[in-house]
Amino acid sequence: MTSPPPKVEQLYVSTLPGLELALEAEASALGWKPRRAEGGVELEGPAGLHQEANLRLRTASRVLLRVGTFRAGDSDTLAEHLGAMDLSRLWDGRTPPKLSVSLHRSRVPGADVVFSAAAYAWGLPSVEQAGALEEEGSGPGLTLLVRVEGDVFTVSADTSGEPLHRRGYRQEVSRAPLRETLAAGILRLAGYDGAEPLVDPMCGSGTFLIEGAWMSMNRAPGLTRAFAFESFPGFDAEAWARRKAQAEADALPAPRAVIHGHDINAGSLGTARRNARRAGVTLALERKDVRTLTAPSPGPGLVVANPPYGKRVGEAEDLPGLYRALGATLRRGFAGWRAAVILPDDTALVKALDLPGARSLPVRNGGLRCRLLLTDAASTS
Ligand SMILES: C[S@@+](CC[C@H](N)C(=O)[O-])C[C@H]1O[C@@H](n2cnc3c(N)ncnc32)[C@H](O)[C@@H]1O
């Protein structure tokens, strides 16, 4: 028997380092009242908010549903609290839940204590550890995250499953693709509103272009993928179908402005084209060298770039020259346009790019410390 849905849901939504403000702004624009928290935001709202957050948030990595918070000073008290938690809406009682435990200034000597207490509390021989959630997601069944701070335990259920950057459209990648969530966050931090032209001069597999197109079409990012919450016993399938139908109705058939992608590599453009087709968007793609690129008409708009980082053999020596060429194209070829460039946190490359007056924000790309340089229209002209 599942218990009735709670009147109020509390969520913790995580994001990539550097995108916290973008996530907060996105959640506010959806009419919610996010509270900033370490690595993400907290949200509170009516039953089903976790469905809506998974469906709509472009910059979220994962949506966790709070199950309970309690204090426990020893393993008996811990087992008692874990056993008293109502998991009937989340767990079918058969496939054992997986646990991910994080300890912060905790009095608990090790995560093993939590695993043993959980197995005892739920009458299981043992409880498995969840895999690397950021990379692989939580897989089938219930995954509970237990955060221990001092003697305070916060237990949350992962409602996302596969990480939210996996939208489903990117089944092929070119070299060093950006995560979809990072691309969406950069577009938001650059103030992209979906009504202005967008250009990616080094588009690779087309992540900026497709995320930009979906923003421009007001198309929800979670419309075509599956989520962990769909397998919960308390899953409200009718509410989910209504939410998806509403999101479909809210989406425009095409972007409101032209979205241009270029790359020097013809294979990358093919990848971008096929990914775009899977995402249901039309892009203007043309093979060009960034050294000779000029702004399309109509303009101005936003030009966004993720140049190579020199991690591949033979790439590193040409890198400063390529960054100088990209900078010159942005300053001269895109006069009056805003620019956003994500590059390694490397002073020589920032210098080579030479974007006077650019704001610099710290971000991470695949674990690498990077900078996001943002210029307003005045400094590219
Ligand atoms: C880091 S990748 C971009 C990845 C892309 N953001 C994605 O998500 O797939 C850099 C891209 O720059 C392209 N590139 C390198 N030199 C170029 C040049 N001179 N002109 C245009 N594109 C270039 C590469 O072919 C590669 O696709």
The ligand as a MOL file (V3000), in Angstrom:
LIG
                    3D

  0  0  0     0  0            999 V3000
M  V30 BEGIN CTAB
M  V30 COUNTS 27 29 0 0 0
M  V30 BEGIN ATOM
M  V30 1 C 35.9010 21.4420 -28.2920 0
M  V30 2 S 35.2610 21.1580 -29.8640 0 CHG=1
M  V30 3 C 33.6240 21.8290 -29.7830 0
M  V30 4 C 32.6840 20.8590 -29.1630 0
M  V30 5 C 31.2590 21.2990 -29.1830 0
M  V30 6 N 31.0130 22.4130 -28.2850 0
M  V30 7 C 30.3390 20.1340 -28.8610 0
M  V30 8 O 29.6000 20.1920 -27.8570 0
M  V30 9 O 30.3840 19.1170 -29.5440 0 CHG=-1
M  V30 10 C 36.0960 22.3230 -30.8510 0
M  V30 11 C 35.7050 22.3280 -32.3100 0
M  V30 12 O 36.4490 23.3530 -32.9880 0
M  V30 13 C 36.6400 22.9350 -34.3050 0
M  V30 14 N 37.7360 23.7310 -34.9130 0
M  V30 15 C 39.0630 23.6380 -34.6930 0
M  V30 16 N 39.7230 24.5580 -35.4520 0
M  V30 17 C 38.7930 25.2570 -36.1230 0
M  V30 18 C 38.8450 26.3510 -37.0560 0
M  V30 19 N 40.0020 26.8900 -37.4310 0
M  V30 20 N 37.6700 26.8300 -37.5380 0
M  V30 21 C 36.4720 26.2720 -37.1750 0
M  V30 22 N 36.3710 25.2240 -36.3120 0
M  V30 23 C 37.5080 24.7340 -35.7780 0
M  V30 24 C 36.9530 21.4470 -34.1720 0
M  V30 25 O 36.7330 20.7730 -35.3960 0
M  V30 26 C 35.9990 21.0230 -33.0510 0
M  V30 27 O 34.7980 20.5080 -33.5640 0
M  V30 END ATOM
M  V30 BEGIN BOND
M  V30 1 1 1 2
M  V30 2 1 2 3
M  V30 3 1 2 10
M  V30 4 1 3 4
M  V30 5 1 4 5
M  V30 6 1 5 6
M  V30 7 1 5 7
M  V30 8 2 7 8
M  V30 9 1 7 9
M  V30 10 1 10 11
M  V30 11 1 11 12
M  V30 12 1 11 26
M  V30 13 1 12 13
M  V30 14 1 13 14
M  V30 15 1 13 24
M  V30 16 1 14 15
M  V30 17 1 14 23
M  V30 18 2 15 16
M  V30 19 1 16 17
M  V30 20 1 17 18
M  V30 21 2 17 23
M  V30 22 1 18 19
M  V30 23 2 18 20
M  V30 24 1 20 21
M  V30 25 2 21 22
M  V30 26 1 22 23
M  V30 27 1 24 25
M  V30 28 1 24 26
M  V30 29 1 26 27
M  V30 END BOND
M  V30 END CTAB
M  END
